[in-house]
Amino acid sequence: MSDLIAENIYYLGPDGSNAHNAMLKFLDVCHAEIRNKIPCKSIKTALDTLENDENALCVLPIENSIEGIVRETIDNLLKLKDKQIKIQGEMSLPINHLLLSTGSDKSKIKQIISHPQALAQCANHLYNLFPEVELKEVSSTSYAAYKVSKENNPQMAAIANEACSKLFNLNILENNLNDEPDNKTRFYILGRNNCPASLCKTAIVLSTKNKSGALCDVLRIFQKHDINLTYIDSRPSKKCLGEYLFFMELDVYDFNSKVEPALEEIKQYTDFLRILGTFKIY
């Protein structure tokens, strides 16, 4: 039986995007049969659509091994009003960025477009290979490939993956544009399924009380309960300058006997605490 059950699944599109590839991989490893696979133009659109669809899942990037947290994902995830939406699982995929164009002469390229994360992951190579070329941000790597294909301008190129080169019939002008060879992106799948408590990881967000050492007190409690934090990131609360939310991932297999008591104990040091999900690593 599949771990993931839904009528629809949303992802950062269009087809050919890394999120599209991750979505297909999730469905494959989970043996999930989803009727409608629906691309979205932005991360915010994908999460807003998920919130208004009670029978749906959503796949979005959360972290890249070079550029770190995908802030658009975490910021919009924290804005969700429907607390039934939880992280259901995560998966990491290798990312290989290519330079794609309808033309065949890279010396004629005047503009390169892609998602801001992709541009950042290739920044050094782009500086060395195309120091005078205009770099422009768009909503996704696959939309960049689609736009280059549609405009059919040999002076324009996109940074995207091999699937996009085939999907949009584009020439590969440069391979392995990543600044770091071991480039991977981690993806979340989100939905309203009830996951069992004994899983691999728990994600939470909290704000500490405004007093000295409050965050240290929280971390000491995790240490006392032998809970390993695999990720911690601070985000502005957007309520007051100098106030922050802390996004954390806890590496632990037993929520009920380890994580739950620890979370209960840290409440004395927090003003806000929310569990974003207890989930599998696929």
Backbone as CSV, one residue per row, in Angstrom:
resi,resn,N_x,N_y,N_z,CA_x,CA_y,CA_z,C_x,C_y,C_z
1,MET,0.840,-1.198,0.000,0.000,0.000,0.000,0.870,1.242,0.000
2,SER,0.456,2.266,-0.731,1.240,3.487,-0.849,1.252,4.280,0.452
3,ASP,2.385,4.942,0.736,2.470,5.869,1.866,1.717,7.155,1.571
4,LEU,1.563,7.484,0.276,1.018,8.766,-0.135,-0.253,8.547,-0.952
5,ILE,-1.346,9.129,-0.492,-2.630,8.965,-1.153,-3.245,10.336,-1.376
6,ALA,-3.615,10.631,-2.622,-4.254,11.904,-2.936,-4.802,11.852,-4.356
7,GLU,-5.663,12.797,-4.661,-6.220,12.920,-6.008,-5.290,13.732,-6.912
8,ASN,-4.720,14.805,-6.343,-3.886,15.729,-7.115,-2.519,15.886,-6.457
9,ILE,-1.532,16.213,-7.272,-0.217,16.557,-6.734,0.302,17.791,-7.471
10,TYR,0.742,18.788,-6.694,1.242,20.043,-7.241,2.755,20.096,-7.081
11,TYR,3.396,20.818,-7.987,4.855,20.948,-7.925,5.276,22.205,-8.673
12,LEU,6.492,22.669,-8.365,7.035,23.830,-9.051,7.394,23.418,-10.472
13,GLY,6.652,23.930,-11.432,6.816,23.528,-12.824,7.459,24.612,-13.665
14,PRO,7.318,24.456,-14.996,6.547,23.449,-15.717,7.263,22.098,-15.753
15,ASP,6.740,21.179,-16.561,7.364,19.866,-16.680,8.829,20.008,-17.097
16,GLY,9.636,19.105,-16.566,11.070,19.155,-16.824,11.846,19.795,-15.699
17,SER,11.152,20.462,-14.764,11.842,21.084,-13.631,12.401,20.012,-12.703
18,ASN,13.329,20.407,-11.846,13.865,19.460,-10.868,12.772,19.011,-9.893
19,ALA,11.848,19.912,-9.565,10.731,19.528,-8.698,9.819,18.522,-9.399
20,HIS,9.655,18.662,-10.703,8.875,17.688,-11.483,9.544,16.317,-11.422
21,ASN,10.872,16.284,-11.593,11.600,15.013,-11.512,11.490,14.405,-10.116
22,ALA,11.578,15.260,-9.083,11.450,14.773,-7.705,10.052,14.217,-7.456
23,MET,9.031,14.903,-7.981,7.655,14.427,-7.834,7.490,13.031,-8.429
24,LEU,8.015,12.835,-9.632,7.909,11.521,-10.274,8.647,10.453,-9.468
25,LYS,9.790,10.827,-8.891,10.565,9.880,-8.087,9.817,9.516,-6.805
26,PHE,9.220,10.518,-6.138,8.403,10.249,-4.953,7.303,9.245,-5.277
27,LEU,6.578,9.485,-6.361,5.463,8.613,-6.724,5.941,7.202,-7.043
28,ASP,7.136,7.106,-7.623,7.689,5.799,-7.972,8.067,5.003,-6.729
29,VAL,8.837,5.612,-5.832,9.314,4.870,-4.658,8.187,4.586,-3.670
30,CYS,7.131,5.395,-3.702,6.012,5.194,-2.783,4.891,4.368,-3.413
31,HIS,5.075,3.990,-4.689,4.048,3.236,-5.413,2.696,3.955,-5.348
32,ALA,2.753,5.277,-5.466,1.539,6.092,-5.364,0.931,6.311,-6.745
33,GLU,-0.381,6.229,-6.811,-1.099,6.516,-8.047,-1.905,7.796,-7.850
34,ILE,-1.446,8.874,-8.477,-2.087,10.178,-8.375,-2.717,10.504,-9.729
35,ARG,-3.993,10.873,-9.734,-4.687,11.089,-11.000,-4.147,12.312,-11.743
36,ASN,-3.976,13.424,-11.043,-3.620,14.686,-11.708,-2.299,15.226,-11.186
37,LYS,-1.359,15.423,-12.090,-0.060,16.014,-11.766,-0.051,17.434,-12.318
38,ILE,-0.019,18.420,-11.414,-0.321,19.793,-11.812,0.861,20.720,-11.524
39,PRO,1.497,21.293,-12.561,2.603,22.230,-12.344,2.093,23.594,-11.881
40,CYS,2.895,24.268,-11.076,2.563,25.615,-10.593,3.693,26.577,-10.957
41,LYS,3.339,27.849,-11.142,4.305,28.835,-11.617,5.272,29.283,-10.530
42,SER,4.888,29.124,-9.277,5.753,29.567,-8.181,5.542,28.689,-6.966
43,ILE,6.473,28.758,-6.022,6.350,28.010,-4.768,5.139,28.480,-3.981
44,LYS,4.923,29.787,-3.937,3.762,30.329,-3.227,2.460,29.819,-3.831
45,THR,2.365,29.811,-5.165,1.163,29.307,-5.828,0.919,27.845,-5.484
46,ALA,1.985,27.040,-5.476,1.850,25.621,-5.168,1.298,25.404,-3.764
47,LEU,1.819,26.140,-2.781,1.358,25.967,-1.400,-0.033,26.551,-1.194
48,ASP,-0.340,27.679,-1.842,-1.689,28.240,-1.748,-2.716,27.274,-2.337
49,THR,-2.363,26.645,-3.467,-3.271,25.698,-4.107,-3.462,24.467,-3.234
50,LEU,-2.373,23.976,-2.635,-2.472,22.838,-1.721,-3.400,23.153,-0.555
51,GLU,-3.295,24.353,-0.027,-4.112,24.717,1.132,-5.603,24.727,0.793
52,ASN,-5.932,24.968,-0.467,-7.329,25.021,-0.889,-7.821,23.709,-1.496
53,ASP,-7.003,22.669,-1.429,-7.354,21.369,-1.991,-7.126,20.306,-0.919
54,GLU,-8.194,19.763,-0.370,-8.078,18.823,0.753,-7.600,17.443,0.334
55,ASN,-7.578,17.161,-0.969,-7.175,15.833,-1.434,-5.966,15.971,-2.352
56,ALA,-4.874,16.510,-1.792,-3.720,16.837,-2.635,-2.409,16.689,-1.890
57,LEU,-1.336,16.598,-2.667,0.036,16.610,-2.190,0.781,17.720,-2.929
58,CYS,1.979,18.027,-2.460,2.764,19.091,-3.089,4.251,18.777,-2.914
59,VAL,5.042,18.958,-3.974,6.483,18.718,-3.932,7.217,20.020,-4.213
60,LEU,8.127,20.383,-3.293,8.862,21.643,-3.419,10.301,21.466,-2.933
61,PRO,11.241,22.242,-3.487,12.624,22.194,-2.994,12.727,22.884,-1.639
62,ILE,13.555,22.331,-0.748,13.735,22.935,0.569,15.185,23.343,0.831
63,GLU,16.160,22.602,0.255,17.558,22.942,0.530,18.449,22.453,-0.595
64,ASN,19.435,23.290,-0.931,20.457,22.896,-1.901,21.801,22.787,-1.191
65,SER,22.609,21.817,-1.621,23.881,21.556,-0.950,24.875,22.706,-1.116
66,ILE,24.663,23.577,-2.122,25.562,24.721,-2.338,24.984,25.999,-1.730
67,GLU,23.719,26.281,-2.035,23.117,27.564,-1.671,22.309,27.531,-0.385
68,GLY,22.136,26.334,0.190,21.436,26.250,1.466,19.922,26.279,1.323
69,ILE,19.253,26.788,2.359,17.797,26.741,2.447,17.160,27.497,1.295
70,VAL,16.060,26.950,0.760,15.275,27.655,-0.247,14.285,28.534,0.522
71,ARG,14.621,29.796,0.657,13.882,30.674,1.565,12.435,30.882,1.138
72,GLU,12.173,30.862,-0.163,10.794,31.015,-0.632,9.929,29.863,-0.136
73,THR,10.495,28.659,-0.071,9.735,27.508,0.426,9.477,27.629,1.917
74,ILE,10.527,27.885,2.697,10.340,27.904,4.150,9.458,29.065,4.584
75,ASP,9.617,30.242,3.951,8.792,31.388,4.333,7.318,31.137,4.051
76,ASN,7.001,30.544,2.901,5.599,30.271,2.568,5.054,29.080,3.339
77,LEU,5.917,28.132,3.669,5.491,27.003,4.501,5.057,27.495,5.878
78,LEU,5.783,28.456,6.428,5.454,28.972,7.753,4.187,29.820,7.756
79,LYS,3.752,30.256,6.571,2.534,31.070,6.466,1.264,30.232,6.372
80,LEU,1.409,28.906,6.179,0.230,28.062,6.015,-0.691,28.154,7.232
81,LYS,-1.977,28.379,6.981,-2.951,28.463,8.061,-3.522,27.094,8.418
82,ASP,-3.539,26.183,7.438,-4.071,24.841,7.668,-3.005,23.990,8.350
83,LYS,-3.162,23.797,9.654,-2.160,23.057,10.431,-2.208,21.555,10.174
84,GLN,-3.194,21.073,9.405,-3.238,19.656,9.040,-2.214,19.329,7.952
85,ILE,-1.762,20.337,7.238,-0.746,20.110,6.205,0.598,19.882,6.885
86,LYS,1.198,18.724,6.608,2.465,18.351,7.224,3.448,17.869,6.161
87,ILE,4.714,17.918,6.502,5.734,17.303,5.656,5.551,15.793,5.736
88,GLN,5.425,15.142,4.579,5.203,13.702,4.522,6.491,12.915,4.267
89,GLY,7.455,13.571,3.650,8.699,12.883,3.335,9.690,13.827,2.690
90,GLU,10.926,13.362,2.580,11.952,14.143,1.895,12.777,13.227,1.003
91,MET,13.399,13.844,-0.001,14.234,13.114,-0.950,15.293,14.060,-1.482
92,SER,16.502,13.552,-1.686,17.578,14.350,-2.273,17.885,13.832,-3.675
93,LEU,18.032,14.755,-4.623,18.343,14.400,-5.997,19.598,15.135,-6.461
94,PRO,20.468,14.470,-7.216,21.616,15.162,-7.804,21.149,16.163,-8.853
95,ILE,21.810,17.317,-8.908,21.439,18.378,-9.840,22.610,18.653,-10.780
96,ASN,22.367,18.526,-12.073,23.379,18.845,-13.087,22.834,19.935,-13.987
97,HIS,23.407,21.129,-13.877,22.931,22.262,-14.661,23.622,22.313,-16.020
98,LEU,22.813,22.532,-17.062,23.305,22.670,-18.424,22.948,24.051,-18.954
99,LEU,23.707,24.512,-19.933,23.372,25.742,-20.633,22.686,25.361,-21.939
100,LEU,21.433,25.803,-22.099,20.596,25.385,-23.216,20.186,26.577,-24.075
101,SER,20.140,26.371,-25.383,19.745,27.448,-26.294,19.218,26.848,-27.598
102,THR,18.465,27.658,-28.341,18.070,27.242,-29.690,19.232,27.410,-30.660
103,GLY,20.192,28.271,-30.308,21.388,28.452,-31.126,22.433,27.403,-30.812
104,SER,23.544,27.461,-31.535,24.607,26.474,-31.339,25.969,27.122,-31.066
105,ASP,26.017,28.449,-30.997,27.280,29.164,-30.789,27.211,29.918,-29.464
106,LYS,27.916,29.411,-28.452,27.823,30.033,-27.129,28.468,31.416,-27.086
107,SER,29.332,31.733,-28.044,29.959,33.062,-28.069,28.955,34.162,-28.411
108,LYS,27.798,33.795,-28.943,26.780,34.776,-29.322,25.758,35.031,-28.215
109,ILE,25.875,34.299,-27.107,24.902,34.432,-26.021,25.040,35.803,-25.349
110,LYS,23.910,36.530,-25.252,23.874,37.846,-24.618,23.098,37.846,-23.298
111,GLN,22.230,36.837,-23.111,21.413,36.787,-21.900,21.236,35.335,-21.464
112,ILE,21.397,35.095,-20.163,21.172,33.766,-19.584,20.103,33.900,-18.510
113,ILE,19.077,33.047,-18.575,17.974,33.126,-17.623,17.837,31.800,-16.880
114,SER,17.399,31.883,-15.617,17.131,30.679,-14.830,16.558,31.076,-13.475
115,HIS,16.237,30.057,-12.685,15.825,30.277,-11.300,17.014,30.857,-10.525
116,PRO,16.769,31.762,-9.566,17.885,32.380,-8.829,18.810,31.379,-8.147
117,GLN,18.269,30.253,-7.660,19.131,29.246,-7.035,20.079,28.645,-8.058
118,ALA,19.590,28.363,-9.264,20.443,27.790,-10.308,21.530,28.769,-10.721
119,LEU,21.172,30.035,-10.863,22.169,31.049,-11.212,23.250,31.131,-10.132
120,ALA,22.830,31.075,-8.877,23.788,31.144,-7.770,24.682,29.913,-7.725
121,GLN,24.121,28.740,-8.040,24.897,27.498,-8.005,25.944,27.429,-9.118
122,CYS,25.772,28.267,-10.130,26.698,28.290,-11.275,27.468,29.610,-11.365
123,ALA,27.457,30.399,-10.313,27.956,31.774,-10.372,29.405,31.878,-10.850
124,ASN,30.289,31.041,-10.338,31.700,31.133,-10.717,31.928,30.750,-12.173
125,HIS,31.284,29.669,-12.604,31.414,29.260,-14.001,30.867,30.332,-14.933
126,LEU,29.743,30.916,-14.569,29.159,31.963,-15.409,30.067,33.178,-15.483
127,TYR,30.681,33.531,-14.364,31.588,34.684,-14.343,32.800,34.438,-15.244
128,ASN,33.322,33.214,-15.212,34.517,32.898,-16.010,34.205,32.709,-17.492
129,LEU,33.054,32.101,-17.784,32.721,31.786,-19.172,31.974,32.918,-19.878
130,PHE,31.138,33.651,-19.119,30.286,34.676,-19.728,30.307,35.959,-18.882
131,PRO,31.472,36.595,-18.735,31.582,37.747,-17.831,30.730,38.944,-18.234
132,GLU,30.401,39.089,-19.514,29.647,40.252,-19.989,28.171,39.951,-20.241
133,VAL,27.751,38.724,-20.017,26.381,38.321,-20.345,25.415,38.744,-19.243
134,GLU,24.219,39.207,-19.628,23.184,39.573,-18.671,22.585,38.311,-18.053
135,LEU,22.452,38.310,-16.726,21.811,37.203,-16.008,20.442,37.666,-15.523
136,LYS,19.417,36.882,-15.795,18.053,37.270,-15.440,17.356,36.143,-14.699
137,GLU,16.691,36.470,-13.595,15.984,35.485,-12.782,14.562,35.272,-13.303
138,VAL,14.137,33.992,-13.324,12.748,33.632,-13.628,12.282,32.626,-12.579
139,SER,11.018,32.185,-12.686,10.392,31.425,-11.593,10.905,30.003,-11.436
140,SER,11.441,29.393,-12.505,11.952,28.024,-12.411,12.904,27.750,-13.560
141,THR,13.718,26.708,-13.416,14.648,26.340,-14.490,13.887,25.871,-15.726
142,SER,12.797,25.142,-15.506,12.044,24.631,-16.655,11.301,25.753,-17.377
143,TYR,10.848,26.760,-16.628,10.233,27.908,-17.307,11.279,28.653,-18.131
144,ALA,12.507,28.717,-17.626,13.586,29.344,-18.391,13.790,28.625,-19.715
145,ALA,13.818,27.289,-19.685,13.989,26.508,-20.915,12.803,26.713,-21.858
146,TYR,11.607,26.720,-21.301,10.411,26.957,-22.106,10.468,28.326,-22.788
147,LYS,10.867,29.355,-22.045,10.929,30.717,-22.588,11.975,30.819,-23.697
148,VAL,13.132,30.192,-23.490,14.174,30.203,-24.520,13.678,29.508,-25.782
149,SER,12.983,28.397,-25.611,12.446,27.666,-26.760,11.393,28.485,-27.493
150,LYS,10.505,29.121,-26.732,9.414,29.885,-27.329,9.933,31.110,-28.083
151,GLU,10.898,31.814,-27.516,11.405,33.037,-28.152,12.345,32.727,-29.313
152,ASN,12.954,31.534,-29.283,13.792,31.084,-30.405,14.831,32.140,-30.792
153,ASN,15.498,32.668,-29.781,16.530,33.690,-29.982,17.887,33.059,-29.687
154,PRO,18.764,32.900,-30.693,20.052,32.236,-30.468,20.991,33.007,-29.538
155,GLN,20.612,34.250,-29.170,21.415,35.031,-28.229,20.950,34.848,-26.782
156,MET,19.930,34.019,-26.586,19.389,33.760,-25.248,19.634,32.306,-24.876
157,ALA,19.951,32.066,-23.600,20.175,30.705,-23.118,19.535,30.533,-21.748
158,ALA,19.277,29.291,-21.394,18.703,28.949,-20.093,19.626,27.992,-19.364
159,ILE,19.636,28.091,-18.040,20.270,27.067,-17.213,19.162,26.134,-16.744
160,ALA,19.250,24.872,-17.150,18.233,23.882,-16.805,18.864,22.494,-16.892
161,ASN,18.037,21.454,-16.822,18.571,20.096,-16.800,18.419,19.408,-18.155
162,GLU,18.890,18.174,-18.236,18.859,17.432,-19.499,17.440,17.145,-19.953
163,ALA,16.545,16.895,-18.985,15.148,16.643,-19.349,14.562,17.834,-20.104
164,CYS,14.923,19.044,-19.696,14.431,20.242,-20.377,14.992,20.353,-21.788
165,SER,16.251,19.946,-21.966,16.839,20.009,-23.311,16.063,19.132,-24.284
166,LYS,15.600,17.983,-23.800,14.828,17.070,-24.650,13.387,17.551,-24.804
167,LEU,12.806,18.003,-23.717,11.409,18.418,-23.728,11.175,19.616,-24.634
168,PHE,12.127,20.562,-24.626,11.951,21.798,-25.396,12.862,21.865,-26.623
169,ASN,13.497,20.728,-26.939,14.308,20.618,-28.159,15.390,21.708,-28.218
170,LEU,16.197,21.781,-27.164,17.239,22.797,-27.066,18.626,22.168,-27.167
171,ASN,19.549,22.937,-27.695,20.941,22.492,-27.812,21.662,22.671,-26.478
172,ILE,22.548,21.736,-26.154,23.382,21.839,-24.946,24.689,22.536,-25.325
173,LEU,24.860,23.771,-24.816,26.068,24.543,-25.120,27.160,24.333,-24.079
174,GLU,26.768,24.052,-22.840,27.733,23.769,-21.766,27.138,22.711,-20.856
175,ASN,27.954,21.744,-20.445,27.552,20.722,-19.498,28.244,20.992,-18.158
176,ASN,27.697,20.442,-17.088,28.330,20.532,-15.757,28.672,21.967,-15.383
177,LEU,27.658,22.835,-15.405,27.863,24.242,-15.039,27.953,24.448,-13.529
178,ASN,27.601,23.428,-12.744,27.644,23.583,-11.283,29.040,23.987,-10.825
179,ASP,29.099,24.928,-9.901,30.398,25.281,-9.316,30.961,24.131,-8.489
180,GLU,30.085,23.369,-7.864,30.502,22.215,-7.075,29.969,20.953,-7.748
181,PRO,30.816,19.938,-7.947,30.363,18.742,-8.674,29.290,17.950,-7.939
182,ASP,29.347,17.924,-6.603,28.376,17.153,-5.831,27.209,18.057,-5.436
183,ASN,26.464,18.491,-6.434,25.353,19.416,-6.227,24.057,18.625,-6.069
184,LYS,23.410,18.764,-4.919,22.159,18.049,-4.658,21.124,19.008,-4.097
185,THR,19.870,18.724,-4.395,18.767,19.489,-3.817,17.841,18.535,-3.079
186,ARG,17.420,18.978,-1.915,16.507,18.202,-1.078,15.090,18.728,-1.289
187,PHE,14.148,17.808,-1.425,12.757,18.166,-1.680,11.862,17.630,-0.577
188,TYR,10.826,18.401,-0.245,9.762,17.943,0.648,8.556,17.543,-0.184
189,ILE,7.823,16.550,0.304,6.472,16.304,-0.181,5.531,16.572,0.982
190,LEU,4.511,17.379,0.740,3.596,17.832,1.782,2.182,17.366,1.493
191,GLY,1.413,17.150,2.554,0.029,16.738,2.401,-0.633,16.578,3.747
192,ARG,-1.777,15.914,3.754,-2.572,15.753,4.978,-2.665,14.293,5.418
193,ASN,-1.826,13.417,4.885,-1.834,12.018,5.328,-1.366,11.928,6.772
194,ASN,-1.837,10.924,7.479,-1.396,10.687,8.857,-0.192,9.755,8.849
195,CYS,0.994,10.307,9.156,2.207,9.498,9.169,2.366,8.817,10.524
196,PRO,2.889,7.593,10.554,3.164,6.941,11.838,4.217,7.710,12.624
197,ALA,4.201,7.545,13.939,5.083,8.335,14.802,6.537,7.878,14.743
198,SER,6.798,6.649,14.368,8.157,6.128,14.368,8.785,6.284,12.979
199,LEU,9.317,7.458,12.695,9.901,7.766,11.398,11.275,8.400,11.584
200,CYS,11.857,8.905,10.494,13.266,9.285,10.512,13.556,10.695,11.015
201,LYS,12.649,11.628,10.796,12.981,13.024,11.038,11.730,13.806,11.424
202,THR,11.930,14.836,12.252,10.856,15.754,12.618,11.321,17.175,12.342
203,ALA,10.444,17.984,11.736,10.735,19.394,11.482,9.833,20.245,12.359
204,ILE,10.410,21.271,12.980,9.649,22.175,13.837,10.044,23.617,13.537
205,VAL,9.202,24.539,13.967,9.557,25.960,13.949,9.173,26.534,15.306
206,LEU,10.019,27.385,15.852,9.748,27.957,17.169,10.320,29.364,17.272
207,SER,9.822,30.102,18.227,10.431,31.367,18.624,10.701,31.301,20.112
208,THR,11.854,31.782,20.528,12.225,31.718,21.947,11.749,32.964,22.682
209,LYS,11.653,32.847,23.980,11.343,34.015,24.804,12.497,35.019,24.698
210,ASN,12.172,36.273,24.806,13.154,37.343,24.633,13.961,37.536,25.915
211,LYS,14.854,36.558,26.145,15.727,36.658,27.308,17.044,35.963,27.006
212,SER,18.068,36.319,27.721,19.406,35.790,27.474,19.449,34.273,27.645
213,GLY,20.037,33.600,26.652,20.267,32.168,26.755,19.077,31.294,26.444
214,ALA,17.949,31.870,25.970,16.743,31.067,25.733,16.992,29.998,24.673
215,LEU,17.678,30.338,23.587,17.951,29.343,22.549,18.903,28.271,23.076
216,CYS,19.888,28.673,23.861,20.803,27.689,24.461,20.057,26.707,25.358
217,ASP,19.062,27.213,26.095,18.259,26.339,26.958,17.515,25.292,26.117
218,VAL,16.975,25.726,24.972,16.275,24.804,24.075,17.227,23.729,23.553
219,LEU,18.406,24.148,23.126,19.380,23.204,22.573,19.873,22.227,23.633
220,ARG,20.013,22.694,24.876,20.448,21.803,25.963,19.407,20.709,26.229
221,ILE,18.139,21.046,26.089,17.087,20.045,26.293,17.162,18.973,25.212
222,PHE,17.391,19.386,23.975,17.556,18.401,22.907,18.757,17.496,23.184
223,GLN,19.832,18.092,23.694,21.017,17.298,24.025,20.695,16.309,25.143
224,LYS,19.959,16.748,26.142,19.609,15.879,27.265,18.808,14.668,26.806
225,HIS,17.952,14.871,25.804,17.120,13.780,25.293,17.799,13.020,24.165
226,ASP,19.082,13.293,23.947,19.872,12.596,22.925,19.258,12.756,21.535
227,ILE,18.845,14.005,21.224,18.255,14.322,19.926,19.258,15.132,19.118
228,ASN,19.589,14.641,17.946,20.545,15.306,17.068,19.823,16.279,16.144
229,LEU,20.243,17.543,16.136,19.707,18.524,15.214,20.516,18.461,13.923
230,THR,19.850,18.134,12.830,20.539,18.054,11.541,20.480,19.375,10.785
231,TYR,19.571,20.266,11.182,19.485,21.561,10.501,18.859,22.581,11.437
232,ILE,19.382,23.812,11.404,18.773,24.943,12.117,19.003,26.197,11.297
233,ASP,17.953,26.986,11.152,18.024,28.210,10.369,17.112,29.242,11.017
234,SER,17.521,30.492,11.010,16.699,31.557,11.575,16.065,32.372,10.458
235,ARG,14.804,32.746,10.658,14.067,33.570,9.710,13.428,34.724,10.471
236,PRO,13.418,35.916,9.896,12.751,37.037,10.570,11.287,36.718,10.846
237,SER,10.794,37.098,12.017,9.393,36.852,12.365,8.448,37.696,11.527
238,LYS,8.973,38.792,10.960,8.208,39.748,10.148,7.161,40.486,10.976
239,LYS,7.329,40.401,12.284,6.462,41.145,13.196,7.198,42.330,13.819
240,CYS,8.469,42.112,14.127,9.251,43.150,14.796,10.727,42.953,14.446
241,LEU,11.436,44.039,14.174,12.858,43.956,13.857,13.617,43.327,15.026
242,GLY,14.416,42.306,14.743,15.203,41.653,15.780,14.548,40.420,16.360
243,GLU,13.295,40.121,15.949,12.627,38.901,16.398,12.728,37.841,15.300
244,TYR,13.017,36.599,15.711,13.279,35.549,14.737,12.501,34.280,15.052
245,LEU,12.213,33.536,13.979,11.720,32.171,14.084,12.875,31.228,13.767
246,PHE,12.942,30.106,14.467,13.994,29.114,14.234,13.377,27.850,13.638
247,PHE,13.829,27.530,12.432,13.407,26.312,11.746,14.432,25.238,12.058
248,MET,13.984,24.078,12.561,14.889,23.012,12.975,14.421,21.659,12.451
249,GLU,15.391,20.797,12.149,15.099,19.408,11.802,15.797,18.508,12.811
250,LEU,15.046,17.567,13.352,15.526,16.675,14.405,15.668,15.270,13.842
251,ASP,16.830,14.693,14.003,17.122,13.353,13.486,16.847,12.333,14.580
252,VAL,15.656,11.745,14.540,15.285,10.793,15.583,14.180,9.877,15.048
253,TYR,14.237,8.608,15.429,13.312,7.620,14.876,12.050,7.438,15.710
254,ASP,12.045,7.868,16.951,10.886,7.601,17.807,10.329,8.917,18.347
255,PHE,9.273,9.401,17.732,8.676,10.678,18.132,8.089,10.595,19.538
256,ASN,7.347,9.527,19.804,6.596,9.453,21.057,7.488,9.404,22.286
257,SER,8.577,8.633,22.233,9.388,8.449,23.441,10.520,9.466,23.569
258,LYS,10.901,10.105,22.462,12.027,11.050,22.519,11.609,12.482,22.202
259,VAL,11.051,12.688,21.006,10.787,14.060,20.563,9.658,14.700,21.359
260,GLU,8.559,13.975,21.541,7.413,14.560,22.230,7.747,15.052,23.635
261,PRO,8.447,14.261,24.472,8.815,14.778,25.799,9.742,15.992,25.730
262,ALA,10.654,16.002,24.773,11.567,17.137,24.633,10.811,18.395,24.232
263,LEU,9.870,18.272,23.311,9.101,19.434,22.877,8.238,19.968,24.013
264,GLU,7.724,19.064,24.811,6.933,19.501,25.965,7.797,20.289,26.947
265,GLU,9.036,19.860,27.095,9.944,20.510,28.047,10.420,21.878,27.564
266,ILE,10.596,22.035,26.232,11.119,23.316,25.743,10.059,24.413,25.693
267,LYS,8.797,24.051,25.894,7.734,25.061,25.829,7.940,26.196,26.824
268,GLN,8.598,25.897,27.945,8.830,26.938,28.951,9.777,28.024,28.448
269,TYR,10.536,27.724,27.374,11.497,28.695,26.836,11.040,29.300,25.501
270,THR,9.823,28.955,25.057,9.365,29.412,23.747,8.074,30.211,23.857
271,ASP,7.881,31.126,22.902,6.610,31.836,22.762,5.738,31.193,21.694
272,PHE,6.374,30.421,20.803,5.654,29.796,19.707,6.366,28.505,19.343
273,LEU,5.586,27.435,19.117,6.157,26.149,18.726,5.155,25.419,17.836
274,ARG,5.638,24.979,16.674,4.768,24.250,15.741,5.528,23.084,15.126
275,ILE,4.897,21.919,15.098,5.474,20.744,14.442,5.069,20.782,12.971
276,LEU,6.049,20.817,12.080,5.780,20.878,10.643,5.634,19.495,10.023
277,GLY,6.068,18.474,10.738,5.905,17.117,10.227,6.904,16.139,10.812
278,THR,6.499,14.894,10.913,7.373,13.784,11.248,7.326,12.841,10.051
279,PHE,8.464,12.559,9.440,8.404,12.016,8.075,9.563,11.104,7.747
280,LYS,9.419,10.407,6.620,10.429,9.489,6.115,11.463,10.209,5.254
281,ILE,12.645,9.611,5.166,13.637,9.993,4.173,13.627,8.911,3.095
282,TYR,13.230,9.273,1.896,13.135,8.306,0.802,14.426,8.239,0.003
